[in-house]
Amino acid sequence: MKIKFSEKIISSKCLKDINDIIKSGWLTHGKYTTLFEEKFRKFTNSKYSLTVSSCTAGLHLSCLAAGFSKGDEVIVPAMTHTATSHAIEYTGAKAIFCDVDSKTGNLTIENLKKKISKKTKGIIIVHMNGKPCDLDGIKNFCNKKKIKIIEDCAHALGTRYKKKHVGNFGLSGSFSFYPTKQITTGEGGMIITNNKTFFNNIKKLKAFGIDKEIGERKKPGEYDVKLLGYNYRMTDFQSCLGLSQLKYYKKFLSKRQKIAKRYHQNFKGNQQIQQLDFSKENSYFIYPILIKNRDKLVKFLKRVNIGFSIHYPKIIPQMSYYKNKYKLKKKSYKNAIDYAKKNISLPVYPTLNNKQVDYISKKILNFISNEK
């Protein structure tokens, strides 16, 4: 049996709509982009949403709109994708890495407090693998210290914290639609926010700093540029692709959670496997487990044709750019390093059936048994 790590469901109607968009010649600024933003806003119950070319672009725009700049420090978990820290560095601010919880990979309030300085202006929290952070504790602390919060929700479409969708707890939340994510637009992302001024700023920043939408211009090309913006727009056919998947996402999210629950039940009681408690607040981008002989398991899964990934095998402070620039020491990130050595991501997607989930589980359990 061969099992993929990720698989997407794209309807024939969506493909027809994309074909019609391409034939029309109106590839950007179209109705699907507007509709995708509106439906996403409703799904996350946020006041404003904005399509962008990637989650990285969303994080960058959020850091700019938050006012981060040279001389500022912004805290970020050591266990994340490099895009999270890059977004800070793009503004001239300094990324300050924080250790994480050794089981979840999430930033904790205890580790956050150790990294606060007079230069701390913000924090980017990451909901690792779809599990929400301790948002009450983090938000209360940051509000007292007047620290701005940005949420990296790349893994977290459908994740809730006390019934409230993540991305609504800070200034903004940025989502990823990369091919392996819960829904995809190829490349692409979305920003949500509940702050009107913040929204208006990122809206201008994402499109060169232009002050007028196409529909607002009295004649073609009549606009002014009042700030240094970027070209971080999403095409209309990408929005069409994302919209078609978002339409069915509540159903797919339920299936993801059922798959995760089955993994949890299959692995329950095995002392060699660390797994999180099952939670309906987790959107299960993937199903993460921690195992001591992870690298041997990687080779085994390749051999038996079972798809997997690792999120992530190396902490950001040990990436050459950051290691050389800031001379960071491993001892400051013991939990993150431990997590990096042990974590492996198992497939969770709607077309995965119970037989396949049980097959993956059985193979892993057999591998562990033989390794004793």
Rosetta blueprint (number, residue, H / E / L):
1 M L
2 K L
3 I E
4 K L
5 F L
6 S L
7 E L
8 K L
9 I L
10 I L
11 S L
12 S H
13 K H
14 C H
15 L H
16 K H
17 D H
18 I H
19 N H
20 D H
21 I H
22 I H
23 K H
24 S H
25 G L
26 W L
27 L L
28 T L
29 H L
30 G L
31 K H
32 Y H
33 T H
34 T H
35 L H
36 F H
37 E H
38 E H
39 K H
40 F H
41 R H
42 K H
43 F H
44 T H
45 N L
46 S L
47 K L
48 Y E
49 S E
50 L E
51 T E
52 V E
53 S L
54 S L
55 C H
56 T H
57 A H
58 G H
59 L H
60 H H
61 L H
62 S H
63 C H
64 L H
65 A H
66 A L
67 G L
68 F L
69 S L
70 K L
71 G L
72 D L
73 E E
74 V E
75 I E
76 V E
77 P E
78 A L
79 M L
80 T L
81 H L
82 T H
83 A H
84 T H
85 S H
86 H H
87 A H
88 I H
89 E H
90 Y L
91 T L
92 G L
93 A L
94 K E
95 A E
96 I E
97 F E
98 C E
99 D L
100 V E
101 D L
102 S L
103 K L
104 T L
105 G L
106 N L
107 L E
108 T L
109 I H
110 E H
111 N H
112 L H
113 K H
114 K L
115 K L
116 I L
117 S L
118 K L
119 K L
120 T E
121 K E
122 G E
123 I E
124 I E
125 I E
126 V E
127 H L
128 M H
129 N H
130 G H
131 K L
132 P L
133 C L
134 D L
135 L H
136 D H
137 G H
138 I H
139 K H
140 N H
141 F H
142 C H
143 N H
144 K H
145 K H
146 K L
147 I L
148 K E
149 I E
150 I E
151 E E
152 D E
153 C L
154 A L
155 H L
156 A L
157 L L
158 G L
159 T L
160 R E
161 Y E
162 K L
163 K L
164 K E
165 H E
166 V L
167 G L
168 N L
169 F L
170 G L
171 L L
172 S E
173 G E
174 S E
175 F E
176 S E
177 F L
178 Y L
179 P L
180 T L
181 K L
182 Q L
183 I L
184 T L
185 T L
186 G L
187 E L
188 G L
189 G E
190 M E
191 I E
192 I E
193 T E
194 N L
195 N L
196 K H
197 T H
198 F H
199 F H
200 N H
201 N H
202 I H
203 K H
204 K H
205 L H
206 K L
207 A E
208 F L
209 G L
210 I E
211 D L
212 K L
213 E L
214 I H
215 G H
216 E H
217 R L
218 K L
219 K L
220 P L
221 G L
222 E L
223 Y L
224 D L
225 V E
226 K L
227 L L
228 L L
229 G L
230 Y L
231 N E
232 Y L
233 R L
234 M L
235 T L
236 D H
237 F H
238 Q H
239 S H
240 C H
241 L H
242 G H
243 L H
244 S H
245 Q H
246 L H
247 K L
248 Y L
249 Y H
250 K H
251 K H
252 F H
253 L H
254 S H
255 K H
256 R H
257 Q H
258 K H
259 I H
260 A H
261 K H
262 R H
263 Y H
264 H H
265 Q H
266 N H
267 F H
268 K L
269 G L
270 N L
271 Q L
272 Q L
273 I L
274 Q E
275 Q L
276 L L
277 D L
278 F L
279 S L
280 K L
281 E L
282 N L
283 S L
284 Y L
285 F L
286 I L
287 Y E
288 P E
289 I E
290 L E
291 I L
292 K L
293 N L
294 R H
295 D H
296 K H
297 L H
298 V H
299 K H
300 F H
301 L H
302 K H
303 R H
304 V L
305 N L
306 I E
307 G L
308 F L
309 S E
310 I L
311 H L
312 Y L
313 P L
314 K L
315 I L
316 I H
317 P H
318 Q H
319 M L
320 S H
321 Y H
322 Y H
323 K H
324 N H
325 K H
326 Y H
327 K L
328 L L
329 K L
330 K H
331 K H
332 S H
333 Y H
334 K H
335 N H
336 A H
337 I H
338 D H
339 Y H
340 A H
341 K H
342 K H
343 N E
344 I E
345 S E
346 L E
347 P L
348 V L
349 Y L
350 P L
351 T L
352 L L
353 N L
354 N H
355 K H
356 Q H
357 V H
358 D H
359 Y H
360 I H
361 S H
362 K H
363 K H
364 I H
365 L H
366 N H
367 F H
368 I H
369 S H
370 N H
371 E H
372 K L
